[in-house]
Amino acid sequence: MDVDPTHHRRGVGSALVHALCESIGDDGIKFLFVATLHPSVAYEPYQRTRSFYEKLGFVYVLAEHGFVPETNPIAYYLKVFEPS
């Protein structure tokens, strides 16, 4: 999922994530993972991406270096849904 950069900072991404979380939470799903570029790579657009997910309650839980080049490591973020 991606929002065109010309529409960043307008609430579009947050609305999309909130709608997704509400929908899958209603289906009994307990966890949502997202993957993005690892924080060890200082590339500004992905620093904003990680900050966006963290503000929405996602927590950094895992790094993957095994199947991708070291110059492009992946960070996984997790959001846990509380039972209703």
C-alpha positions in Angstrom: 0.0 0.0 0.0 1.3 3.4 -0.9 0.1 7.0 -1.0 1.4 9.2 -3.8 3.9 11.6 -2.2 1.9 14.6 -3.5 -0.9 13.5 -1.1 1.3 12.9 2.0 0.5 14.6 5.3 -3.2 14.8 4.5 -4.4 11.8 6.5 -4.9 9.5 3.5 -2.4 6.9 4.7 -3.7 7.0 8.3 -7.3 6.6 7.0 -6.3 3.6 4.9 -4.5 1.9 7.7 -7.3 2.6 10.2 -9.9 1.2 7.8 -7.8 -1.9 7.2 -7.3 -2.5 10.9 -11.0 -2.1 11.7 -11.9 -4.5 8.9 -9.4 -7.2 9.8 -10.0 -6.8 13.5 -13.7 -7.6 12.9 -12.6 -10.8 11.2 -10.8 -12.0 14.3 -7.2 -11.3 13.0 -4.9 -10.7 15.9 -1.7 -9.4 14.2 -0.7 -7.2 11.3 2.8 -7.1 10.0 4.3 -4.5 7.7 7.8 -4.6 6.1 9.9 -1.6 5.1 13.6 -0.7 4.7 15.6 -1.3 7.9 16.5 1.7 10.1 20.2 1.0 9.6 19.8 2.5 6.1 19.6 6.2 6.4 17.3 6.9 3.5 14.9 9.8 4.4 11.7 8.6 2.7 11.8 5.3 4.6 12.6 7.1 7.9 9.3 8.9 7.4 7.6 5.5 6.6 8.9 3.9 9.8 7.8 6.9 11.8 4.4 6.8 10.2 3.9 3.1 11.2 5.2 3.7 14.7 2.7 6.6 15.2 -0.1 4.2 14.3 1.0 1.7 17.0 3.3 -0.6 15.0 6.3 -1.9 16.9 9.7 -2.9 15.3 10.1 -6.6 16.0 12.4 -8.3 13.4 15.1 -7.6 10.9 15.7 -9.8 7.9 19.2 -10.0 6.4 19.3 -13.5 5.1 17.7 -13.4 1.7 18.2 -9.8 0.7 21.5 -7.9 0.1 23.0 -6.2 3.2 22.4 -2.9 1.4 18.7 -3.5 1.4 17.7 -5.1 4.8 14.1 -5.4 5.7 12.5 -4.3 9.0 9.2 -5.9 10.1 6.8 -4.0 12.3 3.9 -5.6 14.2 0.6 -4.3 15.4 -1.4 -6.4 17.9 -5.2 -6.2 17.9 -6.8 -6.2 21.3 -9.8 -8.5 21.7 -13.1 -6.7 21.6 
